[in-house]
Amino acid sequence: MCYQLVELYSACRCLYYQHAIDRCAAYGRPGHSIQNRTILVGYACHAHSSSHSIKGSRHYR
């Protein structure tokens, strides 16, 4: 099975890093899918960190 690892900031869920697909022998064959795996990293991205957002704001995507 093919995997793709995606790293998201834990608080706002913004993309931190999307890794290349880890391919298996069945990659590209009809009916074969890629399983996405998500891990949470850090806390919040630059745009959503407390020093750059409106105080008291809880609006995250």
PDB file with SEQRES, HELIX, SHEET and CRYST1 records, atoms N, CA, C and O in Angstrom:
SEQRES   1 A   61  MET CYS TYR GLN LEU VAL GLU LEU TYR SER ALA CYS ARG          
SEQRES   2 A   61  CYS LEU TYR TYR GLN HIS ALA ILE ASP ARG CYS ALA ALA          
SEQRES   3 A   61  TYR GLY ARG PRO GLY HIS SER ILE GLN ASN ARG THR ILE          
SEQRES   4 A   61  LEU VAL GLY TYR ALA CYS HIS ALA HIS SER SER SER HIS          
SEQRES   5 A   61  SER ILE LYS GLY SER ARG HIS TYR ARG                          
HELIX    1 AA1 HIS A   46  HIS A   48  5                                   3    
SHEET    1 AA1 3 LEU A  15  ASP A  22  0                                        
SHEET    2 AA1 3 CYS A   2  TYR A   9 -1                                        
SHEET    3 AA1 3 ILE A  34  VAL A  41  1                                        
CRYST1    1.000    1.000    1.000  90.00  90.00  90.00 P 1           1          
ATOM      1  N   MET A   1       0.842  -1.179   0.000  1.00  0.00           N  
ATOM      2  CA  MET A   1       0.000   0.000   0.000  1.00  0.00           C  
ATOM      3  C   MET A   1       0.887   1.243   0.000  1.00  0.00           C  
ATOM      4  O   MET A   1       1.894   1.299   0.705  1.00  0.00           O  
ATOM      5  N   CYS A   2       0.509   2.218  -0.783  1.00  0.00           N  
ATOM      6  CA  CYS A   2       1.236   3.485  -0.860  1.00  0.00           C  
ATOM      7  C   CYS A   2       0.757   4.420   0.244  1.00  0.00           C  
ATOM      8  O   CYS A   2      -0.417   4.427   0.612  1.00  0.00           O  
ATOM      9  N   TYR A   3       1.687   5.201   0.757  1.00  0.00           N  
ATOM     10  CA  TYR A   3       1.373   6.162   1.809  1.00  0.00           C  
ATOM     11  C   TYR A   3       1.871   7.542   1.420  1.00  0.00           C  
ATOM     12  O   TYR A   3       2.852   7.687   0.690  1.00  0.00           O  
ATOM     13  N   GLN A   4       1.166   8.560   1.927  1.00  0.00           N  
ATOM     14  CA  GLN A   4       1.658   9.924   1.821  1.00  0.00           C  
ATOM     15  C   GLN A   4       1.485  10.569   3.184  1.00  0.00           C  
ATOM     16  O   GLN A   4       0.380  10.633   3.722  1.00  0.00           O  
ATOM     17  N   LEU A   5       2.576  11.039   3.725  1.00  0.00           N  
ATOM     18  CA  LEU A   5       2.577  11.662   5.035  1.00  0.00           C  
ATOM     19  C   LEU A   5       2.389  13.168   4.887  1.00  0.00           C  
ATOM     20  O   LEU A   5       3.071  13.819   4.095  1.00  0.00           O  
ATOM     21  N   VAL A   6       1.444  13.715   5.669  1.00  0.00           N  
ATOM     22  CA  VAL A   6       1.170  15.147   5.673  1.00  0.00           C  
ATOM     23  C   VAL A   6       1.318  15.634   7.113  1.00  0.00           C  
ATOM     24  O   VAL A   6       0.727  15.067   8.032  1.00  0.00           O  
ATOM     25  N   GLU A   7       2.104  16.677   7.298  1.00  0.00           N  
ATOM     26  CA  GLU A   7       2.304  17.261   8.622  1.00  0.00           C  
ATOM     27  C   GLU A   7       1.509  18.558   8.718  1.00  0.00           C  
ATOM     28  O   GLU A   7       1.655  19.452   7.885  1.00  0.00           O  
ATOM     29  N   LEU A   8       0.666  18.650   9.743  1.00  0.00           N  
ATOM     30  CA  LEU A   8      -0.165  19.829   9.971  1.00  0.00           C  
ATOM     31  C   LEU A   8       0.143  20.414  11.342  1.00  0.00           C  
ATOM     32  O   LEU A   8       0.485  19.691  12.277  1.00  0.00           O  
ATOM     33  N   TYR A   9       0.016  21.744  11.451  1.00  0.00           N  
ATOM     34  CA  TYR A   9       0.129  22.375  12.761  1.00  0.00           C  
ATOM     35  C   TYR A   9      -1.057  21.925  13.610  1.00  0.00           C  
ATOM     36  O   TYR A   9      -2.184  21.862  13.121  1.00  0.00           O  
ATOM     37  N   SER A  10      -0.805  21.618  14.868  1.00  0.00           N  
ATOM     38  CA  SER A  10      -1.843  21.032  15.710  1.00  0.00           C  
ATOM     39  C   SER A  10      -2.996  21.977  16.037  1.00  0.00           C  
ATOM     40  O   SER A  10      -4.136  21.520  16.123  1.00  0.00           O  
ATOM     41  N   ALA A  11      -2.755  23.254  16.221  1.00  0.00           N  
ATOM     42  CA  ALA A  11      -3.816  24.180  16.626  1.00  0.00           C  
ATOM     43  C   ALA A  11      -4.681  24.639  15.460  1.00  0.00           C  
ATOM     44  O   ALA A  11      -5.908  24.637  15.562  1.00  0.00           O  
ATOM     45  N   CYS A  12      -4.067  25.025  14.372  1.00  0.00           N  
ATOM     46  CA  CYS A  12      -4.814  25.626  13.264  1.00  0.00           C  
ATOM     47  C   CYS A  12      -5.007  24.686  12.078  1.00  0.00           C  
ATOM     48  O   CYS A  12      -5.795  24.982  11.180  1.00  0.00           O  
ATOM     49  N   ARG A  13      -4.308  23.572  12.061  1.00  0.00           N  
ATOM     50  CA  ARG A  13      -4.382  22.559  10.990  1.00  0.00           C  
ATOM     51  C   ARG A  13      -3.879  23.071   9.646  1.00  0.00           C  
ATOM     52  O   ARG A  13      -4.220  22.505   8.607  1.00  0.00           O  
ATOM     53  N   CYS A  14      -3.086  24.118   9.649  1.00  0.00           N  
ATOM     54  CA  CYS A  14      -2.441  24.582   8.418  1.00  0.00           C  
ATOM     55  C   CYS A  14      -1.337  23.599   8.038  1.00  0.00           C  
ATOM     56  O   CYS A  14      -0.769  22.920   8.893  1.00  0.00           O  
ATOM     57  N   LEU A  15      -1.047  23.539   6.752  1.00  0.00           N  
ATOM     58  CA  LEU A  15      -0.032  22.621   6.255  1.00  0.00           C  
ATOM     59  C   LEU A  15       1.357  23.049   6.703  1.00  0.00           C  
ATOM     60  O   LEU A  15       1.753  24.200   6.520  1.00  0.00           O  
ATOM     61  N   TYR A  16       2.090  22.116   7.289  1.00  0.00           N  
ATOM     62  CA  TYR A  16       3.495  22.340   7.639  1.00  0.00           C  
ATOM     63  C   TYR A  16       4.378  21.754   6.544  1.00  0.00           C  
ATOM     64  O   TYR A  16       5.281  22.429   6.051  1.00  0.00           O  
ATOM     65  N   TYR A  17       4.125  20.495   6.157  1.00  0.00           N  
ATOM     66  CA  TYR A  17       4.920  19.852   5.111  1.00  0.00           C  
ATOM     67  C   TYR A  17       4.160  18.658   4.545  1.00  0.00           C  
ATOM     68  O   TYR A  17       3.560  17.886   5.293  1.00  0.00           O  
ATOM     69  N   GLN A  18       4.186  18.512   3.233  1.00  0.00           N  
ATOM     70  CA  GLN A  18       3.575  17.364   2.570  1.00  0.00           C  
ATOM     71  C   GLN A  18       4.696  16.554   1.928  1.00  0.00           C  
ATOM     72  O   GLN A  18       5.381  17.031   1.023  1.00  0.00           O  
ATOM     73  N   HIS A  19       4.874  15.341   2.400  1.00  0.00           N  
ATOM     74  CA  HIS A  19       5.942  14.471   1.923  1.00  0.00           C  
ATOM     75  C   HIS A  19       5.576  13.843   0.581  1.00  0.00           C  
ATOM     76  O   HIS A  19       4.406  13.798   0.202  1.00  0.00           O  
ATOM     77  N   ALA A  20       6.578  13.367  -0.120  1.00  0.00           N  
ATOM     78  CA  ALA A  20       6.361  12.645  -1.373  1.00  0.00           C  
ATOM     79  C   ALA A  20       5.660  11.319  -1.066  1.00  0.00           C  
ATOM     80  O   ALA A  20       5.702  10.834   0.065  1.00  0.00           O  
ATOM     81  N   ILE A  21       5.030  10.752  -2.060  1.00  0.00           N  
ATOM     82  CA  ILE A  21       4.341   9.477  -1.902  1.00  0.00           C  
ATOM     83  C   ILE A  21       5.370   8.361  -1.757  1.00  0.00           C  
ATOM     84  O   ILE A  21       6.312   8.256  -2.542  1.00  0.00           O  
ATOM     85  N   ASP A  22       5.167   7.530  -0.733  1.00  0.00           N  
ATOM     86  CA  ASP A  22       5.997   6.343  -0.534  1.00  0.00           C  
ATOM     87  C   ASP A  22       5.325   5.222  -1.327  1.00  0.00           C  
ATOM     88  O   ASP A  22       4.318   4.664  -0.893  1.00  0.00           O  
ATOM     89  N   ARG A  23       5.881   4.904  -2.470  1.00  0.00           N  
ATOM     90  CA  ARG A  23       5.241   3.989  -3.416  1.00  0.00           C  
ATOM     91  C   ARG A  23       5.489   2.520  -3.080  1.00  0.00           C  
ATOM     92  O   ARG A  23       6.554   2.138  -2.595  1.00  0.00           O  
ATOM     93  N   CYS A  24       4.472   1.720  -3.353  1.00  0.00           N  
ATOM     94  CA  CYS A  24       4.616   0.274  -3.238  1.00  0.00           C  
ATOM     95  C   CYS A  24       4.665  -0.313  -4.652  1.00  0.00           C  
ATOM     96  O   CYS A  24       4.621   0.429  -5.633  1.00  0.00           O  
ATOM     97  N   ALA A  25       4.755  -1.628  -4.756  1.00  0.00           N  
ATOM     98  CA  ALA A  25       4.867  -2.292  -6.058  1.00  0.00           C  
ATOM     99  C   ALA A  25       3.619  -2.105  -6.921  1.00  0.00           C  
ATOM    100  O   ALA A  25       3.698  -2.194  -8.146  1.00  0.00           O  
ATOM    101  N   ALA A  26       2.476  -1.848  -6.300  1.00  0.00           N  
ATOM    102  CA  ALA A  26       1.221  -1.713  -7.041  1.00  0.00           C  
ATOM    103  C   ALA A  26       0.928  -0.273  -7.458  1.00  0.00           C  
ATOM    104  O   ALA A  26      -0.147  -0.004  -7.994  1.00  0.00           O  
ATOM    105  N   TYR A  27       1.842   0.648  -7.229  1.00  0.00           N  
ATOM    106  CA  TYR A  27       1.621   2.059  -7.546  1.00  0.00           C  
ATOM    107  C   TYR A  27       1.269   2.236  -9.021  1.00  0.00           C  
ATOM    108  O   TYR A  27       1.946   1.702  -9.900  1.00  0.00           O  
ATOM    109  N   GLY A  28       0.203   2.990  -9.281  1.00  0.00           N  
ATOM    110  CA  GLY A  28      -0.204   3.311 -10.643  1.00  0.00           C  
ATOM    111  C   GLY A  28      -1.133   2.306 -11.288  1.00  0.00           C  
ATOM    112  O   GLY A  28      -1.615   2.539 -12.396  1.00  0.00           O  
ATOM    113  N   ARG A  29      -1.393   1.205 -10.629  1.00  0.00           N  
ATOM    114  CA  ARG A  29      -2.294   0.199 -11.188  1.00  0.00           C  
ATOM    115  C   ARG A  29      -3.740   0.605 -10.942  1.00  0.00           C  
ATOM    116  O   ARG A  29      -4.037   1.276  -9.954  1.00  0.00           O  
ATOM    117  N   PRO A  30      -4.640   0.203 -11.832  1.00  0.00           N  
ATOM    118  CA  PRO A  30      -6.060   0.531 -11.655  1.00  0.00           C  
ATOM    119  C   PRO A  30      -6.592   0.021 -10.310  1.00  0.00           C  
ATOM    120  O   PRO A  30      -6.318  -1.109  -9.907  1.00  0.00           O  
ATOM    121  N   GLY A  31      -7.342   0.861  -9.641  1.00  0.00           N  
ATOM    122  CA  GLY A  31      -7.952   0.496  -8.371  1.00  0.00           C  
ATOM    123  C   GLY A  31      -7.044   0.632  -7.160  1.00  0.00           C  
ATOM    124  O   GLY A  31      -7.492   0.458  -6.027  1.00  0.00           O  
ATOM    125  N   HIS A  32      -5.780   0.939  -7.385  1.00  0.00           N  
ATOM    126  CA  HIS A  32      -4.855   1.103  -6.258  1.00  0.00           C  
ATOM    127  C   HIS A  32      -4.948   2.533  -5.744  1.00  0.00           C  
ATOM    128  O   HIS A  32      -4.949   3.487  -6.522  1.00  0.00           O  
ATOM    129  N   SER A  33      -5.024   2.667  -4.440  1.00  0.00           N  
ATOM    130  CA  SER A  33      -5.160   4.009  -3.862  1.00  0.00           C  
ATOM    131  C   SER A  33      -3.955   4.354  -2.996  1.00  0.00           C  
ATOM    132  O   SER A  33      -3.140   3.497  -2.651  1.00  0.00           O  
ATOM    133  N   ILE A  34      -3.871   5.613  -2.663  1.00  0.00           N  
ATOM    134  CA  ILE A  34      -2.810   6.125  -1.799  1.00  0.00           C  
ATOM    135  C   ILE A  34      -3.447   6.476  -0.462  1.00  0.00           C  
ATOM    136  O   ILE A  34      -4.417   7.232  -0.407  1.00  0.00           O  
ATOM    137  N   GLN A  35      -2.902   5.927   0.604  1.00  0.00           N  
ATOM    138  CA  GLN A  35      -3.438   6.203   1.931  1.00  0.00           C  
ATOM    139  C   GLN A  35      -2.698   7.395   2.534  1.00  0.00           C  
ATOM    140  O   GLN A  35      -1.474   7.383   2.663  1.00  0.00           O  
ATOM    141  N   ASN A  36      -3.464   8.422   2.898  1.00  0.00           N  
ATOM    142  CA  ASN A  36      -2.880   9.613   3.515  1.00  0.00           C  
ATOM    143  C   ASN A  36      -2.771   9.409   5.013  1.00  0.00           C  
ATOM    144  O   ASN A  36      -3.705   8.932   5.657  1.00  0.00           O  
ATOM    145  N   ARG A  37      -1.626   9.773   5.558  1.00  0.00           N  
ATOM    146  CA  ARG A  37      -1.399   9.723   6.999  1.00  0.00           C  
ATOM    147  C   ARG A  37      -1.068  11.132   7.447  1.00  0.00           C  
ATOM    148  O   ARG A  37      -0.246  11.812   6.833  1.00  0.00           O  
ATOM    149  N   THR A  38      -1.709  11.570   8.519  1.00  0.00           N  
ATOM    150  CA  THR A  38      -1.513  12.927   9.018  1.00  0.00           C  
ATOM    151  C   THR A  38      -0.902  12.876  10.411  1.00  0.00           C  
ATOM    152  O   THR A  38      -1.345  12.113  11.270  1.00  0.00           O  
ATOM    153  N   ILE A  39       0.117  13.695  10.621  1.00  0.00           N  
ATOM    154  CA  ILE A  39       0.661  13.864  11.968  1.00  0.00           C  
ATOM    155  C   ILE A  39       0.610  15.350  12.308  1.00  0.00           C  
ATOM    156  O   ILE A  39       0.744  16.210  11.438  1.00  0.00           O  
ATOM    157  N   LEU A  40       0.417  15.627  13.578  1.00  0.00           N  
ATOM    158  CA  LEU A  40       0.337  17.008  14.046  1.00  0.00           C  
ATOM    159  C   LEU A  40       1.681  17.416  14.621  1.00  0.00           C  
ATOM    160  O   LEU A  40       2.303  16.669  15.375  1.00  0.00           O  
ATOM    161  N   VAL A  41       2.118  18.613  14.253  1.00  0.00           N  
ATOM    162  CA  VAL A  41       3.423  19.119  14.694  1.00  0.00           C  
ATOM    163  C   VAL A  41       3.262  20.506  15.303  1.00  0.00           C  
ATOM    164  O   VAL A  41       2.296  21.211  15.012  1.00  0.00           O  
ATOM    165  N   GLY A  42       4.200  20.887  16.139  1.00  0.00           N  
ATOM    166  CA  GLY A  42       4.213  22.240  16.683  1.00  0.00           C  
ATOM    167  C   GLY A  42       2.899  22.629  17.321  1.00  0.00           C  
ATOM    168  O   GLY A  42       2.200  21.786  17.884  1.00  0.00           O  
ATOM    169  N   TYR A  43       2.563  23.888  17.236  1.00  0.00           N  
ATOM    170  CA  TYR A  43       1.299  24.359  17.783  1.00  0.00           C  
ATOM    171  C   TYR A  43       0.501  25.104  16.722  1.00  0.00           C  
ATOM    172  O   TYR A  43      -0.524  24.603  16.262  1.00  0.00           O  
ATOM    173  N   ALA A  44       0.952  26.290  16.326  1.00  0.00           N  
ATOM    174  CA  ALA A  44       0.237  27.084  15.328  1.00  0.00           C  
ATOM    175  C   ALA A  44       1.236  27.677  14.341  1.00  0.00           C  
ATOM    176  O   ALA A  44       2.388  27.942  14.684  1.00  0.00           O  
ATOM    177  N   CYS A  45       0.781  27.877  13.130  1.00  0.00           N  
ATOM    178  CA  CYS A  45       1.629  28.465  12.094  1.00  0.00           C  
ATOM    179  C   CYS A  45       1.873  29.947  12.393  1.00  0.00           C  
ATOM    180  O   CYS A  45       1.299  30.510  13.325  1.00  0.00           O  
ATOM    181  N   HIS A  46       2.718  30.550  11.600  1.00  0.00           N  
ATOM    182  CA  HIS A  46       3.064  31.958  11.782  1.00  0.00           C  
ATOM    183  C   HIS A  46       1.817  32.848  11.719  1.00  0.00           C  
ATOM    184  O   HIS A  46       1.672  33.775  12.516  1.00  0.00           O  
ATOM    185  N   ALA A  47       0.931  32.567  10.782  1.00  0.00           N  
ATOM    186  CA  ALA A  47      -0.270  33.391  10.610  1.00  0.00           C  
ATOM    187  C   ALA A  47      -1.252  33.246  11.769  1.00  0.00           C  
ATOM    188  O   ALA A  47      -2.023  34.167  12.038  1.00  0.00           O  
ATOM    189  N   HIS A  48      -1.237  32.105  12.459  1.00  0.00           N  
ATOM    190  CA  HIS A  48      -2.186  31.856  13.538  1.00  0.00           C  
ATOM    191  C   HIS A  48      -1.559  31.871  14.927  1.00  0.00           C  
ATOM    192  O   HIS A  48      -2.240  31.594  15.914  1.00  0.00           O  
ATOM    193  N   SER A  49      -0.279  32.190  15.013  1.00  0.00           N  
ATOM    194  CA  SER A  49       0.354  32.224  16.334  1.00  0.00           C  
ATOM    195  C   SER A  49      -0.170  33.417  17.125  1.00  0.00           C  
ATOM    196  O   SER A  49      -0.620  34.401  16.538  1.00  0.00           O  
ATOM    197  N   SER A  50      -0.116  33.337  18.433  1.00  0.00           N  
ATOM    198  CA  SER A  50      -0.714  34.369  19.288  1.00  0.00           C  
ATOM    199  C   SER A  50      -0.082  35.742  19.098  1.00  0.00           C  
ATOM    200  O   SER A  50      -0.746  36.758  19.308  1.00  0.00           O  
ATOM    201  N   SER A  51       1.170  35.789  18.711  1.00  0.00           N  
ATOM    202  CA  SER A  51       1.819  37.088  18.543  1.00  0.00           C  
ATOM    203  C   SER A  51       1.410  37.791  17.250  1.00  0.00           C  
ATOM    204  O   SER A  51       1.710  38.971  17.067  1.00  0.00           O  
ATOM    205  N   HIS A  52       0.727  37.078  16.352  1.00  0.00           N  
ATOM    206  CA  HIS A  52       0.334  37.666  15.075  1.00  0.00           C  
ATOM    207  C   HIS A  52      -1.177  37.663  14.834  1.00  0.00           C  
ATOM    208  O   HIS A  52      -1.630  38.067  13.764  1.00  0.00           O  
ATOM    209  N   SER A  53      -1.953  37.217  15.807  1.00  0.00           N  
ATOM    210  CA  SER A  53      -3.399  37.207  15.632  1.00  0.00           C  
ATOM    211  C   SER A  53      -4.044  38.171  16.616  1.00  0.00           C  
ATOM    212  O   SER A  53      -3.401  38.642  17.554  1.00  0.00           O  
ATOM    213  N   ILE A  54      -5.299  38.455  16.397  1.00  0.00           N  
ATOM    214  CA  ILE A  54      -6.042  39.351  17.278  1.00  0.00           C  
ATOM    215  C   ILE A  54      -6.242  38.646  18.615  1.00  0.00           C  
ATOM    216  O   ILE A  54      -6.659  37.489  18.658  1.00  0.00           O  
ATOM    217  N   LYS A  55      -5.946  39.346  19.702  1.00  0.00           N  
ATOM    218  CA  LYS A  55      -6.058  38.745  21.023  1.00  0.00           C  
ATOM    219  C   LYS A  55      -7.484  38.257  21.263  1.00  0.00           C  
ATOM    220  O   LYS A  55      -8.450  38.984  21.034  1.00  0.00           O  
ATOM    221  N   GLY A  56      -7.595  37.028  21.723  1.00  0.00           N  
ATOM    222  CA  GLY A  56      -8.898  36.452  22.004  1.00  0.00           C  
ATOM    223  C   GLY A  56      -9.530  35.770  20.809  1.00  0.00           C  
ATOM    224  O   GLY A  56     -10.569  35.125  20.952  1.00  0.00           O  
ATOM    225  N   SER A  57      -8.943  35.891  19.654  1.00  0.00           N  
ATOM    226  CA  SER A  57      -9.511  35.262  18.464  1.00  0.00           C  
ATOM    227  C   SER A  57      -9.337  33.752  18.532  1.00  0.00           C  
ATOM    228  O   SER A  57      -8.249  33.268  18.842  1.00  0.00           O  
ATOM    229  N   ARG A  58     -10.381  33.012  18.249  1.00  0.00           N  
ATOM    230  CA  ARG A  58     -10.342  31.559  18.245  1.00  0.00           C  
ATOM    231  C   ARG A  58     -10.708  31.010  16.872  1.00  0.00           C  
ATOM    232  O   ARG A  58     -11.062  29.837  16.753  1.00  0.00           O  
ATOM    233  N   HIS A  59     -10.627  31.839  15.837  1.00  0.00           N  
ATOM    234  CA  HIS A  59     -11.037  31.418  14.501  1.00  0.00           C  
ATOM    235  C   HIS A  59      -9.874  30.745  13.789  1.00  0.00           C  
ATOM    236  O   HIS A  59      -8.939  31.409  13.342  1.00  0.00           O  
ATOM    237  N   TYR A  60      -9.939  29.421  13.686  1.00  0.00           N  
ATOM    238  CA  TYR A  60      -8.946  28.638  12.965  1.00  0.00           C  
ATOM    239  C   TYR A  60      -9.633  27.933  11.820  1.00  0.00           C  
ATOM    240  O   TYR A  60     -10.843  27.710  11.856  1.00  0.00           O  
ATOM    241  N   ARG A  61      -8.847  27.571  10.779  1.00  0.00           N  
ATOM    242  CA  ARG A  61      -9.445  26.828   9.689  1.00  0.00           C  
ATOM    243  C   ARG A  61      -9.504  25.360  10.006  1.00  0.00           C  
ATOM    244  O   ARG A  61      -9.984  24.572   9.191  1.00  0.00           O  
TER     245      ARG A  61                                                      
END                                                                             
